[in-house]
Amino acid sequence: MAKVNVKVCLGTTCFVMGSSNLQELMSIVPHKYGKEVHVEGSPCLGMCSSEYEFSKAPYVKVNNEFIKEATVEKVLAAIDKELK
C-alpha cells in the first residue's frame, strides 16, 4: 500500500484562516493510520497566489489533491479515500 503524504499550508493567509487548527492532525494521524500517512507543514503551497481566492484558505494537499477550506474532518476523509 502506498504511503499518503499530507502537507498543511502554514503560510500567513492559511494560518490566519485556520490552518493553526489543523495542528490537531499531528496527534490524530499517527494513532489512526500509523506509518501509512505522513503529515508535515509547508511554508506555502502557493494556492492563494495561483487562484486568488483568499477566502478558500486554509489549503491542505493530500497526495495530489488540494483541499480548500480544509478542516480536520475534510482532511481525514481525503486520507481515507486515498487509502481505499
mmCIF file of the N, C-alpha and C atoms, coordinates in Angstrom:
data_MODEL
# 
_entry.id   MODEL 
# 
loop_
_atom_site.group_PDB 
_atom_site.id 
_atom_site.type_symbol 
_atom_site.label_atom_id 
_atom_site.label_alt_id 
_atom_site.label_comp_id 
_atom_site.label_asym_id 
_atom_site.label_entity_id 
_atom_site.label_seq_id 
_atom_site.pdbx_PDB_ins_code 
_atom_site.Cartn_x 
_atom_site.Cartn_y 
_atom_site.Cartn_z 
_atom_site.occupancy 
_atom_site.B_iso_or_equiv 
_atom_site.pdbx_formal_charge 
_atom_site.auth_seq_id 
_atom_site.auth_comp_id 
_atom_site.auth_asym_id 
_atom_site.auth_atom_id 
_atom_site.pdbx_PDB_model_num 
ATOM 1   N N  . MET A 1 1  ? 0.844   -1.177 0.000  1.00 0.00 ? 1  MET A N  1 
ATOM 2   C CA . MET A 1 1  ? 0.000   0.000  0.000  1.00 0.00 ? 1  MET A CA 1 
ATOM 3   C C  . MET A 1 1  ? 0.893   1.245  0.000  1.00 0.00 ? 1  MET A C  1 
ATOM 4   N N  . ALA A 1 2  ? 0.565   2.197  -0.848 1.00 0.00 ? 2  ALA A N  1 
ATOM 5   C CA . ALA A 1 2  ? 1.352   3.423  -0.955 1.00 0.00 ? 2  ALA A CA 1 
ATOM 6   C C  . ALA A 1 2  ? 1.116   4.326  0.240  1.00 0.00 ? 2  ALA A C  1 
ATOM 7   N N  . LYS A 1 3  ? 2.149   5.063  0.569  1.00 0.00 ? 3  LYS A N  1 
ATOM 8   C CA . LYS A 1 3  ? 2.059   5.998  1.675  1.00 0.00 ? 3  LYS A CA 1 
ATOM 9   C C  . LYS A 1 3  ? 1.312   7.254  1.231  1.00 0.00 ? 3  LYS A C  1 
ATOM 10  N N  . VAL A 1 4  ? 0.502   7.821  2.118  1.00 0.00 ? 4  VAL A N  1 
ATOM 11  C CA . VAL A 1 4  ? -0.228  9.055  1.837  1.00 0.00 ? 4  VAL A CA 1 
ATOM 12  C C  . VAL A 1 4  ? 0.557   10.205 2.438  1.00 0.00 ? 4  VAL A C  1 
ATOM 13  N N  . ASN A 1 5  ? 0.814   11.226 1.622  1.00 0.00 ? 5  ASN A N  1 
ATOM 14  C CA . ASN A 1 5  ? 1.526   12.408 2.084  1.00 0.00 ? 5  ASN A CA 1 
ATOM 15  C C  . ASN A 1 5  ? 0.561   13.571 2.222  1.00 0.00 ? 5  ASN A C  1 
ATOM 16  N N  . VAL A 1 6  ? 0.586   14.209 3.387  1.00 0.00 ? 6  VAL A N  1 
ATOM 17  C CA . VAL A 1 6  ? -0.291  15.336 3.683  1.00 0.00 ? 6  VAL A CA 1 
ATOM 18  C C  . VAL A 1 6  ? 0.575   16.548 3.977  1.00 0.00 ? 6  VAL A C  1 
ATOM 19  N N  . LYS A 1 7  ? 0.305   17.650 3.265  1.00 0.00 ? 7  LYS A N  1 
ATOM 20  C CA . LYS A 1 7  ? 1.016   18.904 3.507  1.00 0.00 ? 7  LYS A CA 1 
ATOM 21  C C  . LYS A 1 7  ? 0.004   19.966 3.913  1.00 0.00 ? 7  LYS A C  1 
ATOM 22  N N  . VAL A 1 8  ? 0.213   20.528 5.087  1.00 0.00 ? 8  VAL A N  1 
ATOM 23  C CA . VAL A 1 8  ? -0.656  21.579 5.604  1.00 0.00 ? 8  VAL A CA 1 
ATOM 24  C C  . VAL A 1 8  ? 0.031   22.911 5.352  1.00 0.00 ? 8  VAL A C  1 
ATOM 25  N N  . CYS A 1 9  ? -0.648  23.812 4.643  1.00 0.00 ? 9  CYS A N  1 
ATOM 26  C CA . CYS A 1 9  ? -0.066  25.121 4.367  1.00 0.00 ? 9  CYS A CA 1 
ATOM 27  C C  . CYS A 1 9  ? -0.041  25.943 5.655  1.00 0.00 ? 9  CYS A C  1 
ATOM 28  N N  . LEU A 1 10 ? 1.122   26.457 5.966  1.00 0.00 ? 10 LEU A N  1 
ATOM 29  C CA . LEU A 1 10 ? 1.289   27.295 7.152  1.00 0.00 ? 10 LEU A CA 1 
ATOM 30  C C  . LEU A 1 10 ? 1.643   28.728 6.772  1.00 0.00 ? 10 LEU A C  1 
ATOM 31  N N  . GLY A 1 11 ? 1.400   29.084 5.497  1.00 0.00 ? 11 GLY A N  1 
ATOM 32  C CA . GLY A 1 11 ? 1.616   30.454 5.058  1.00 0.00 ? 11 GLY A CA 1 
ATOM 33  C C  . GLY A 1 11 ? 0.705   31.401 5.831  1.00 0.00 ? 11 GLY A C  1 
ATOM 34  N N  . THR A 1 12 ? 0.993   32.679 5.778  1.00 0.00 ? 12 THR A N  1 
ATOM 35  C CA . THR A 1 12 ? 0.278   33.664 6.580  1.00 0.00 ? 12 THR A CA 1 
ATOM 36  C C  . THR A 1 12 ? -1.231  33.597 6.379  1.00 0.00 ? 12 THR A C  1 
ATOM 37  N N  . THR A 1 13 ? -1.685  33.629 5.143  1.00 0.00 ? 13 THR A N  1 
ATOM 38  C CA . THR A 1 13 ? -3.131  33.626 4.888  1.00 0.00 ? 13 THR A CA 1 
ATOM 39  C C  . THR A 1 13 ? -3.780  32.356 5.409  1.00 0.00 ? 13 THR A C  1 
ATOM 40  N N  . CYS A 1 14 ? -3.199  31.216 5.101  1.00 0.00 ? 14 CYS A N  1 
ATOM 41  C CA . CYS A 1 14 ? -3.771  29.954 5.572  1.00 0.00 ? 14 CYS A CA 1 
ATOM 42  C C  . CYS A 1 14 ? -3.746  29.855 7.087  1.00 0.00 ? 14 CYS A C  1 
ATOM 43  N N  . PHE A 1 15 ? -2.655  30.303 7.690  1.00 0.00 ? 15 PHE A N  1 
ATOM 44  C CA . PHE A 1 15 ? -2.546  30.225 9.148  1.00 0.00 ? 15 PHE A CA 1 
ATOM 45  C C  . PHE A 1 15 ? -3.636  31.070 9.797  1.00 0.00 ? 15 PHE A C  1 
ATOM 46  N N  . VAL A 1 16 ? -3.815  32.295 9.297  1.00 0.00 ? 16 VAL A N  1 
ATOM 47  C CA . VAL A 1 16 ? -4.834  33.193 9.852  1.00 0.00 ? 16 VAL A CA 1 
ATOM 48  C C  . VAL A 1 16 ? -6.239  32.647 9.603  1.00 0.00 ? 16 VAL A C  1 
ATOM 49  N N  . MET A 1 17 ? -6.424  31.983 8.473  1.00 0.00 ? 17 MET A N  1 
ATOM 50  C CA . MET A 1 17 ? -7.747  31.471 8.110  1.00 0.00 ? 17 MET A CA 1 
ATOM 51  C C  . MET A 1 17 ? -8.043  30.092 8.709  1.00 0.00 ? 17 MET A C  1 
ATOM 52  N N  . GLY A 1 18 ? -7.130  29.550 9.503  1.00 0.00 ? 18 GLY A N  1 
ATOM 53  C CA . GLY A 1 18 ? -7.478  28.330 10.223 1.00 0.00 ? 18 GLY A CA 1 
ATOM 54  C C  . GLY A 1 18 ? -6.530  27.163 10.173 1.00 0.00 ? 18 GLY A C  1 
ATOM 55  N N  . SER A 1 19 ? -5.419  27.262 9.456  1.00 0.00 ? 19 SER A N  1 
ATOM 56  C CA . SER A 1 19 ? -4.532  26.093 9.429  1.00 0.00 ? 19 SER A CA 1 
ATOM 57  C C  . SER A 1 19 ? -3.913  25.830 10.794 1.00 0.00 ? 19 SER A C  1 
ATOM 58  N N  . SER A 1 20 ? -3.907  26.834 11.649 1.00 0.00 ? 20 SER A N  1 
ATOM 59  C CA . SER A 1 20 ? -3.407  26.605 13.014 1.00 0.00 ? 20 SER A CA 1 
ATOM 60  C C  . SER A 1 20 ? -4.254  25.550 13.719 1.00 0.00 ? 20 SER A C  1 
ATOM 61  N N  . ASN A 1 21 ? -5.539  25.465 13.367 1.00 0.00 ? 21 ASN A N  1 
ATOM 62  C CA . ASN A 1 21 ? -6.421  24.451 13.950 1.00 0.00 ? 21 ASN A CA 1 
ATOM 63  C C  . ASN A 1 21 ? -6.116  23.049 13.425 1.00 0.00 ? 21 ASN A C  1 
ATOM 64  N N  . LEU A 1 22 ? -5.425  22.972 12.306 1.00 0.00 ? 22 LEU A N  1 
ATOM 65  C CA . LEU A 1 22 ? -5.119  21.681 11.706 1.00 0.00 ? 22 LEU A CA 1 
ATOM 66  C C  . LEU A 1 22 ? -3.924  20.998 12.357 1.00 0.00 ? 22 LEU A C  1 
ATOM 67  N N  . GLN A 1 23 ? -3.282  21.659 13.289 1.00 0.00 ? 23 GLN A N  1 
ATOM 68  C CA . GLN A 1 23 ? -2.171  21.043 14.012 1.00 0.00 ? 23 GLN A CA 1 
ATOM 69  C C  . GLN A 1 23 ? -2.630  19.805 14.774 1.00 0.00 ? 23 GLN A C  1 
ATOM 70  N N  . GLU A 1 24 ? -3.913  19.727 15.017 1.00 0.00 ? 24 GLU A N  1 
ATOM 71  C CA . GLU A 1 24 ? -4.505  18.558 15.669 1.00 0.00 ? 24 GLU A CA 1 
ATOM 72  C C  . GLU A 1 24 ? -4.227  17.276 14.878 1.00 0.00 ? 24 GLU A C  1 
ATOM 73  N N  . LEU A 1 25 ? -4.035  17.425 13.564 1.00 0.00 ? 25 LEU A N  1 
ATOM 74  C CA . LEU A 1 25 ? -3.731  16.264 12.726 1.00 0.00 ? 25 LEU A CA 1 
ATOM 75  C C  . LEU A 1 25 ? -2.446  15.564 13.154 1.00 0.00 ? 25 LEU A C  1 
ATOM 76  N N  . MET A 1 26 ? -1.509  16.326 13.691 1.00 0.00 ? 26 MET A N  1 
ATOM 77  C CA . MET A 1 26 ? -0.224  15.753 14.097 1.00 0.00 ? 26 MET A CA 1 
ATOM 78  C C  . MET A 1 26 ? -0.385  14.700 15.191 1.00 0.00 ? 26 MET A C  1 
ATOM 79  N N  . SER A 1 27 ? -1.432  14.817 15.996 1.00 0.00 ? 27 SER A N  1 
ATOM 80  C CA . SER A 1 27 ? -1.655  13.809 17.034 1.00 0.00 ? 27 SER A CA 1 
ATOM 81  C C  . SER A 1 27 ? -2.666  12.745 16.598 1.00 0.00 ? 27 SER A C  1 
ATOM 82  N N  . ILE A 1 28 ? -3.620  13.112 15.757 1.00 0.00 ? 28 ILE A N  1 
ATOM 83  C CA . ILE A 1 28 ? -4.651  12.166 15.316 1.00 0.00 ? 28 ILE A CA 1 
ATOM 84  C C  . ILE A 1 28 ? -4.101  11.151 14.321 1.00 0.00 ? 28 ILE A C  1 
ATOM 85  N N  . VAL A 1 29 ? -3.390  11.629 13.312 1.00 0.00 ? 29 VAL A N  1 
ATOM 86  C CA . VAL A 1 29 ? -2.960  10.781 12.195 1.00 0.00 ? 29 VAL A CA 1 
ATOM 87  C C  . VAL A 1 29 ? -2.085  9.601  12.623 1.00 0.00 ? 29 VAL A C  1 
ATOM 88  N N  . PRO A 1 30 ? -1.041  9.798  13.440 1.00 0.00 ? 30 PRO A N  1 
ATOM 89  C CA . PRO A 1 30 ? -0.223  8.633  13.822 1.00 0.00 ? 30 PRO A CA 1 
ATOM 90  C C  . PRO A 1 30 ? -1.016  7.561  14.566 1.00 0.00 ? 30 PRO A C  1 
ATOM 91  N N  . HIS A 1 31 ? -1.961  7.971  15.396 1.00 0.00 ? 31 HIS A N  1 
ATOM 92  C CA . HIS A 1 31 ? -2.756  6.989  16.149 1.00 0.00 ? 31 HIS A CA 1 
ATOM 93  C C  . HIS A 1 31 ? -3.758  6.265  15.259 1.00 0.00 ? 31 HIS A C  1 
ATOM 94  N N  . LYS A 1 32 ? -4.316  6.983  14.280 1.00 0.00 ? 32 LYS A N  1 
ATOM 95  C CA . LYS A 1 32 ? -5.343  6.399  13.423 1.00 0.00 ? 32 LYS A CA 1 
ATOM 96  C C  . LYS A 1 32 ? -4.765  5.592  12.259 1.00 0.00 ? 32 LYS A C  1 
ATOM 97  N N  . TYR A 1 33 ? -3.646  6.067  11.670 1.00 0.00 ? 33 TYR A N  1 
ATOM 98  C CA . TYR A 1 33 ? -3.131  5.448  10.452 1.00 0.00 ? 33 TYR A CA 1 
ATOM 99  C C  . TYR A 1 33 ? -1.736  4.849  10.581 1.00 0.00 ? 33 TYR A C  1 
ATOM 100 N N  . GLY A 1 34 ? -1.055  5.110  11.687 1.00 0.00 ? 34 GLY A N  1 
ATOM 101 C CA . GLY A 1 34 ? 0.302   4.601  11.834 1.00 0.00 ? 34 GLY A CA 1 
ATOM 102 C C  . GLY A 1 34 ? 1.242   5.232  10.833 1.00 0.00 ? 34 GLY A C  1 
ATOM 103 N N  . LYS A 1 35 ? 2.101   4.418  10.235 1.00 0.00 ? 35 LYS A N  1 
ATOM 104 C CA . LYS A 1 35 ? 3.114   4.926  9.309  1.00 0.00 ? 35 LYS A CA 1 
ATOM 105 C C  . LYS A 1 35 ? 2.620   5.004  7.867  1.00 0.00 ? 35 LYS A C  1 
ATOM 106 N N  . GLU A 1 36 ? 1.338   4.728  7.643  1.00 0.00 ? 36 GLU A N  1 
ATOM 107 C CA . GLU A 1 36 ? 0.788   4.794  6.291  1.00 0.00 ? 36 GLU A CA 1 
ATOM 108 C C  . GLU A 1 36 ? 0.620   6.234  5.807  1.00 0.00 ? 36 GLU A C  1 
ATOM 109 N N  . VAL A 1 37 ? 0.577   7.175  6.756  1.00 0.00 ? 37 VAL A N  1 
ATOM 110 C CA . VAL A 1 37 ? 0.324   8.572  6.413  1.00 0.00 ? 37 VAL A CA 1 
ATOM 111 C C  . VAL A 1 37 ? 1.392   9.447  7.047  1.00 0.00 ? 37 VAL A C  1 
ATOM 112 N N  . HIS A 1 38 ? 1.936   10.365 6.251  1.00 0.00 ? 38 HIS A N  1 
ATOM 113 C CA . HIS A 1 38 ? 2.937   11.309 6.733  1.00 0.00 ? 38 HIS A CA 1 
ATOM 114 C C  . HIS A 1 38 ? 2.355   12.721 6.636  1.00 0.00 ? 38 HIS A C  1 
ATOM 115 N N  . VAL A 1 39 ? 2.367   13.445 7.755  1.00 0.00 ? 39 VAL A N  1 
ATOM 116 C CA . VAL A 1 39 ? 1.849   14.814 7.793  1.00 0.00 ? 39 VAL A CA 1 
ATOM 117 C C  . VAL A 1 39 ? 3.000   15.760 8.076  1.00 0.00 ? 39 VAL A C  1 
ATOM 118 N N  . GLU A 1 40 ? 3.029   16.864 7.312  1.00 0.00 ? 40 GLU A N  1 
ATOM 119 C CA . GLU A 1 40 ? 4.034   17.883 7.552  1.00 0.00 ? 40 GLU A CA 1 
ATOM 120 C C  . GLU A 1 40 ? 3.471   19.255 7.202  1.00 0.00 ? 40 GLU A C  1 
ATOM 121 N N  . GLY A 1 41 ? 4.057   20.262 7.785  1.00 0.00 ? 41 GLY A N  1 
ATOM 122 C CA . GLY A 1 41 ? 3.697   21.628 7.463  1.00 0.00 ? 41 GLY A CA 1 
ATOM 123 C C  . GLY A 1 41 ? 4.505   22.104 6.271  1.00 0.00 ? 41 GLY A C  1 
ATOM 124 N N  . SER A 1 42 ? 3.942   23.061 5.553  1.00 0.00 ? 42 SER A N  1 
ATOM 125 C CA . SER A 1 42 ? 4.626   23.647 4.405  1.00 0.00 ? 42 SER A CA 1 
ATOM 126 C C  . SER A 1 42 ? 4.576   25.164 4.543  1.00 0.00 ? 42 SER A C  1 
ATOM 127 N N  . PRO A 1 43 ? 5.689   25.849 4.275  1.00 0.00 ? 43 PRO A N  1 
ATOM 128 C CA . PRO A 1 43 ? 5.688   27.307 4.409  1.00 0.00 ? 43 PRO A CA 1 
ATOM 129 C C  . PRO A 1 43 ? 4.632   27.962 3.524  1.00 0.00 ? 43 PRO A C  1 
ATOM 130 N N  . CYS A 1 44 ? 4.355   27.381 2.364  1.00 0.00 ? 44 CYS A N  1 
ATOM 131 C CA . CYS A 1 44 ? 3.317   27.895 1.471  1.00 0.00 ? 44 CYS A CA 1 
ATOM 132 C C  . CYS A 1 44 ? 3.092   26.882 0.364  1.00 0.00 ? 44 CYS A C  1 
ATOM 133 N N  . LEU A 1 45 ? 1.833   26.624 0.028  1.00 0.00 ? 45 LEU A N  1 
ATOM 134 C CA . LEU A 1 45 ? 1.516   25.727 -1.080 1.00 0.00 ? 45 LEU A CA 1 
ATOM 135 C C  . LEU A 1 45 ? 1.260   26.495 -2.373 1.00 0.00 ? 45 LEU A C  1 
ATOM 136 N N  . GLY A 1 46 ? 1.258   27.825 -2.301 1.00 0.00 ? 46 GLY A N  1 
ATOM 137 C CA . GLY A 1 46 ? 1.107   28.655 -3.491 1.00 0.00 ? 46 GLY A CA 1 
ATOM 138 C C  . GLY A 1 46 ? -0.301  28.758 -4.040 1.00 0.00 ? 46 GLY A C  1 
ATOM 139 N N  . MET A 1 47 ? -1.283  28.255 -3.334 1.00 0.00 ? 47 MET A N  1 
ATOM 140 C CA . MET A 1 47 ? -2.641  28.266 -3.854 1.00 0.00 ? 47 MET A CA 1 
ATOM 141 C C  . MET A 1 47 ? -3.274  29.660 -3.845 1.00 0.00 ? 47 MET A C  1 
ATOM 142 N N  . CYS A 1 48 ? -2.973  30.470 -2.881 1.00 0.00 ? 48 CYS A N  1 
ATOM 143 C CA . CYS A 1 48 ? -3.561  31.816 -2.825 1.00 0.00 ? 48 CYS A CA 1 
ATOM 144 C C  . CYS A 1 48 ? -3.106  32.650 -4.014 1.00 0.00 ? 48 CYS A C  1 
ATOM 145 N N  . SER A 1 49 ? -1.845  32.536 -4.377 1.00 0.00 ? 49 SER A N  1 
ATOM 146 C CA . SER A 1 49 ? -1.340  33.329 -5.499 1.00 0.00 ? 49 SER A CA 1 
ATOM 147 C C  . SER A 1 49 ? -1.796  32.774 -6.842 1.00 0.00 ? 49 SER A C  1 
ATOM 148 N N  . SER A 1 50 ? -2.084  31.476 -6.911 1.00 0.00 ? 50 SER A N  1 
ATOM 149 C CA . SER A 1 50 ? -2.496  30.903 -8.191 1.00 0.00 ? 50 SER A CA 1 
ATOM 150 C C  . SER A 1 50 ? -3.996  31.041 -8.423 1.00 0.00 ? 50 SER A C  1 
ATOM 151 N N  . GLU A 1 51 ? -4.772  31.061 -7.376 1.00 0.00 ? 51 GLU A N  1 
ATOM 152 C CA . GLU A 1 51 ? -6.222  31.113 -7.531 1.00 0.00 ? 51 GLU A CA 1 
ATOM 153 C C  . GLU A 1 51 ? -6.819  32.449 -7.105 1.00 0.00 ? 51 GLU A C  1 
ATOM 154 N N  . TYR A 1 52 ? -6.063  33.224 -6.378 1.00 0.00 ? 52 TYR A N  1 
ATOM 155 C CA . TYR A 1 52 ? -6.546  34.499 -5.851 1.00 0.00 ? 52 TYR A CA 1 
ATOM 156 C C  . TYR A 1 52 ? -7.854  34.350 -5.091 1.00 0.00 ? 52 TYR A C  1 
ATOM 157 N N  . GLU A 1 53 ? -7.990  33.264 -4.369 1.00 0.00 ? 53 GLU A N  1 
ATOM 158 C CA . GLU A 1 53 ? -9.188  33.009 -3.579 1.00 0.00 ? 53 GLU A CA 1 
ATOM 159 C C  . GLU A 1 53 ? -8.811  32.933 -2.116 1.00 0.00 ? 53 GLU A C  1 
ATOM 160 N N  . PHE A 1 54 ? -8.473  34.069 -1.537 1.00 0.00 ? 54 PHE A N  1 
ATOM 161 C CA . PHE A 1 54 ? -8.061  34.061 -0.139 1.00 0.00 ? 54 PHE A CA 1 
ATOM 162 C C  . PHE A 1 54 ? -9.157  33.505 0.755  1.00 0.00 ? 54 PHE A C  1 
ATOM 163 N N  . SER A 1 55 ? -10.403 33.637 0.348  1.00 0.00 ? 55 SER A N  1 
ATOM 164 C CA . SER A 1 55 ? -11.498 33.153 1.180  1.00 0.00 ? 55 SER A CA 1 
ATOM 165 C C  . SER A 1 55 ? -11.580 31.633 1.216  1.00 0.00 ? 55 SER A C  1 
ATOM 166 N N  . LYS A 1 56 ? -10.802 30.952 0.384  1.00 0.00 ? 56 LYS A N  1 
ATOM 167 C CA . LYS A 1 56 ? -10.832 29.481 0.346  1.00 0.00 ? 56 LYS A CA 1 
ATOM 168 C C  . LYS A 1 56 ? -9.745  28.854 1.218  1.00 0.00 ? 56 LYS A C  1 
ATOM 169 N N  . ALA A 1 57 ? -8.931  29.663 1.865  1.00 0.00 ? 57 ALA A N  1 
ATOM 170 C CA . ALA A 1 57 ? -7.901  29.154 2.773  1.00 0.00 ? 57 ALA A CA 1 
ATOM 171 C C  . ALA A 1 57 ? -8.583  28.629 4.037  1.00 0.00 ? 57 ALA A C  1 
ATOM 172 N N  . PRO A 1 58 ? -7.976  27.704 4.747  1.00 0.00 ? 58 PRO A N  1 
ATOM 173 C CA . PRO A 1 58 ? -6.649  27.132 4.544  1.00 0.00 ? 58 PRO A CA 1 
ATOM 174 C C  . PRO A 1 58 ? -6.669  25.995 3.521  1.00 0.00 ? 58 PRO A C  1 
ATOM 175 N N  . TYR A 1 59 ? -5.493  25.764 2.938  1.00 0.00 ? 59 TYR A N  1 
ATOM 176 C CA . TYR A 1 59 ? -5.314  24.710 1.952  1.00 0.00 ? 59 TYR A CA 1 
ATOM 177 C C  . TYR A 1 59 ? -4.477  23.576 2.542  1.00 0.00 ? 59 TYR A C  1 
ATOM 178 N N  . VAL A 1 60 ? -4.831  22.356 2.140  1.00 0.00 ? 60 VAL A N  1 
ATOM 179 C CA . VAL A 1 60 ? -4.064  21.171 2.505  1.00 0.00 ? 60 VAL A CA 1 
ATOM 180 C C  . VAL A 1 60 ? -3.937  20.331 1.240  1.00 0.00 ? 60 VAL A C  1 
ATOM 181 N N  . LYS A 1 61 ? -2.778  19.739 1.047  1.00 0.00 ? 61 LYS A N  1 
ATOM 182 C CA . LYS A 1 61 ? -2.557  18.854 -0.097 1.00 0.00 ? 61 LYS A CA 1 
ATOM 183 C C  . LYS A 1 61 ? -2.449  17.427 0.417  1.00 0.00 ? 61 LYS A C  1 
ATOM 184 N N  . VAL A 1 62 ? -3.321  16.555 -0.064 1.00 0.00 ? 62 VAL A N  1 
ATOM 185 C CA . VAL A 1 62 ? -3.292  15.129 0.273  1.00 0.00 ? 62 VAL A CA 1 
ATOM 186 C C  . VAL A 1 62 ? -2.908  14.404 -1.007 1.00 0.00 ? 62 VAL A C  1 
ATOM 187 N N  . ASN A 1 63 ? -1.684  13.888 -1.027 1.00 0.00 ? 63 ASN A N  1 
ATOM 188 C CA . ASN A 1 63 ? -1.066  13.362 -2.247 1.00 0.00 ? 63 ASN A CA 1 
ATOM 189 C C  . ASN A 1 63 ? -1.148  14.444 -3.314 1.00 0.00 ? 63 ASN A C  1 
ATOM 190 N N  . ASN A 1 64 ? -1.947  14.279 -4.357 1.00 0.00 ? 64 ASN A N  1 
ATOM 191 C CA . ASN A 1 64 ? -2.011  15.284 -5.430 1.00 0.00 ? 64 ASN A CA 1 
ATOM 192 C C  . ASN A 1 64 ? -3.289  16.115 -5.392 1.00 0.00 ? 64 ASN A C  1 
ATOM 193 N N  . GLU A 1 65 ? -4.120  15.919 -4.390 1.00 0.00 ? 65 GLU A N  1 
ATOM 194 C CA . GLU A 1 65 ? -5.402  16.624 -4.301 1.00 0.00 ? 65 GLU A CA 1 
ATOM 195 C C  . GLU A 1 65 ? -5.305  17.790 -3.318 1.00 0.00 ? 65 GLU A C  1 
ATOM 196 N N  . PHE A 1 66 ? -5.751  18.960 -3.762 1.00 0.00 ? 66 PHE A N  1 
ATOM 197 C CA . PHE A 1 66 ? -5.803  20.123 -2.872 1.00 0.00 ? 66 PHE A CA 1 
ATOM 198 C C  . PHE A 1 66 ? -7.181  20.209 -2.239 1.00 0.00 ? 66 PHE A C  1 
ATOM 199 N N  . ILE A 1 67 ? -7.199  20.496 -0.964 1.00 0.00 ? 67 ILE A N  1 
ATOM 200 C CA . ILE A 1 67 ? -8.450  20.683 -0.235 1.00 0.00 ? 67 ILE A CA 1 
ATOM 201 C C  . ILE A 1 67 ? -8.554  22.150 0.121  1.00 0.00 ? 67 ILE A C  1 
ATOM 202 N N  . LYS A 1 68 ? -9.636  22.784 -0.332 1.00 0.00 ? 68 LYS A N  1 
ATOM 203 C CA . LYS A 1 68 ? -9.908  24.176 0.006  1.00 0.00 ? 68 LYS A CA 1 
ATOM 204 C C  . LYS A 1 68 ? -10.709 24.213 1.295  1.00 0.00 ? 68 LYS A C  1 
ATOM 205 N N  . GLU A 1 69 ? -10.578 25.306 2.038  1.00 0.00 ? 69 GLU A N  1 
ATOM 206 C CA . GLU A 1 69 ? -11.300 25.473 3.305  1.00 0.00 ? 69 GLU A CA 1 
ATOM 207 C C  . GLU A 1 69 ? -11.161 24.209 4.156  1.00 0.00 ? 69 GLU A C  1 
ATOM 208 N N  . ALA A 1 70 ? -9.932  23.766 4.280  1.00 0.00 ? 70 ALA A N  1 
ATOM 209 C CA . ALA A 1 70 ? -9.634  22.497 4.949  1.00 0.00 ? 70 ALA A CA 1 
ATOM 210 C C  . ALA A 1 70 ? -10.016 22.516 6.419  1.00 0.00 ? 70 ALA A C  1 
ATOM 211 N N  . THR A 1 71 ? -10.557 21.395 6.841  1.00 0.00 ? 71 THR A N  1 
ATOM 212 C CA . THR A 1 71 ? -10.841 21.137 8.251  1.00 0.00 ? 71 THR A CA 1 
ATOM 213 C C  . THR A 1 71 ? -10.244 19.771 8.570  1.00 0.00 ? 71 THR A C  1 
ATOM 214 N N  . VAL A 1 72 ? -10.142 19.463 9.831  1.00 0.00 ? 72 VAL A N  1 
ATOM 215 C CA . VAL A 1 72 ? -9.632  18.147 10.232 1.00 0.00 ? 72 VAL A CA 1 
ATOM 216 C C  . VAL A 1 72 ? -10.493 17.056 9.604  1.00 0.00 ? 72 VAL A C  1 
ATOM 217 N N  . GLU A 1 73 ? -11.806 17.238 9.639  1.00 0.00 ? 73 GLU A N  1 
ATOM 218 C CA . GLU A 1 73 ? -12.723 16.235 9.101  1.00 0.00 ? 73 GLU A CA 1 
ATOM 219 C C  . GLU A 1 73 ? -12.527 16.035 7.596  1.00 0.00 ? 73 GLU A C  1 
ATOM 220 N N  . LYS A 1 74 ? -12.372 17.137 6.841  1.00 0.00 ? 74 LYS A N  1 
ATOM 221 C CA . LYS A 1 74 ? -12.159 17.030 5.395  1.00 0.00 ? 74 LYS A CA 1 
ATOM 222 C C  . LYS A 1 74 ? -10.846 16.323 5.082  1.00 0.00 ? 74 LYS A C  1 
ATOM 223 N N  . VAL A 1 75 ? -9.809  16.623 5.844  1.00 0.00 ? 75 VAL A N  1 
ATOM 224 C CA . VAL A 1 75 ? -8.503  16.004 5.606  1.00 0.00 ? 75 VAL A CA 1 
ATOM 225 C C  . VAL A 1 75 ? -8.560  14.514 5.920  1.00 0.00 ? 75 VAL A C  1 
ATOM 226 N N  . LEU A 1 76 ? -9.184  14.140 7.018  1.00 0.00 ? 76 LEU A N  1 
ATOM 227 C CA . LEU A 1 76 ? -9.294  12.719 7.367  1.00 0.00 ? 76 LEU A CA 1 
ATOM 228 C C  . LEU A 1 76 ? -10.104 11.961 6.311  1.00 0.00 ? 76 LEU A C  1 
ATOM 229 N N  . ALA A 1 77 ? -11.158 12.590 5.782  1.00 0.00 ? 77 ALA A N  1 
ATOM 230 C CA . ALA A 1 77 ? -11.949 11.949 4.729  1.00 0.00 ? 77 ALA A CA 1 
ATOM 231 C C  . ALA A 1 77 ? -11.107 11.757 3.464  1.00 0.00 ? 77 ALA A C  1 
ATOM 232 N N  . ALA A 1 78 ? -10.280 12.734 3.127  1.00 0.00 ? 78 ALA A N  1 
ATOM 233 C CA . ALA A 1 78 ? -9.415  12.619 1.948  1.00 0.00 ? 78 ALA A CA 1 
ATOM 234 C C  . ALA A 1 78 ? -8.369  11.520 2.146  1.00 0.00 ? 78 ALA A C  1 
ATOM 235 N N  . ILE A 1 79 ? -7.840  11.406 3.351  1.00 0.00 ? 79 ILE A N  1 
ATOM 236 C CA . ILE A 1 79 ? -6.870  10.337 3.655  1.00 0.00 ? 79 ILE A CA 1 
ATOM 237 C C  . ILE A 1 79 ? -7.557  8.971  3.512  1.00 0.00 ? 79 ILE A C  1 
ATOM 238 N N  . ASP A 1 80 ? -8.748  8.836  4.079  1.00 0.00 ? 80 ASP A N  1 
ATOM 239 C CA . ASP A 1 80 ? -9.485  7.580  3.974  1.00 0.00 ? 80 ASP A CA 1 
ATOM 240 C C  . ASP A 1 80 ? -9.713  7.213  2.521  1.00 0.00 ? 80 ASP A C  1 
ATOM 241 N N  . LYS A 1 81 ? -10.054 8.205  1.694  1.00 0.00 ? 81 LYS A N  1 
ATOM 242 C CA . LYS A 1 81 ? -10.292 7.970  0.260  1.00 0.00 ? 81 LYS A CA 1 
ATOM 243 C C  . LYS A 1 81 ? -9.023  7.475  -0.425 1.00 0.00 ? 81 LYS A C  1 
ATOM 244 N N  . GLU A 1 82 ? -7.883  8.068  -0.090 1.00 0.00 ? 82 GLU A N  1 
ATOM 245 C CA . GLU A 1 82 ? -6.602  7.660  -0.684 1.00 0.00 ? 82 GLU A CA 1 
ATOM 246 C C  . GLU A 1 82 ? -6.202  6.257  -0.267 1.00 0.00 ? 82 GLU A C  1 
ATOM 247 N N  . LEU A 1 83 ? -6.560  5.854  0.925  1.00 0.00 ? 83 LEU A N  1 
ATOM 248 C CA . LEU A 1 83 ? -6.164  4.546  1.432  1.00 0.00 ? 83 LEU A CA 1 
ATOM 249 C C  . LEU A 1 83 ? -7.052  3.416  0.930  1.00 0.00 ? 83 LEU A C  1 
ATOM 250 N N  . LYS A 1 84 ? -8.172  3.729  0.307  1.00 0.00 ? 84 LYS A N  1 
ATOM 251 C CA . LYS A 1 84 ? -9.075  2.681  -0.202 1.00 0.00 ? 84 LYS A CA 1 
ATOM 252 C C  . LYS A 1 84 ? -8.560  2.063  -1.467 1.00 0.00 ? 84 LYS A C  1 
# 
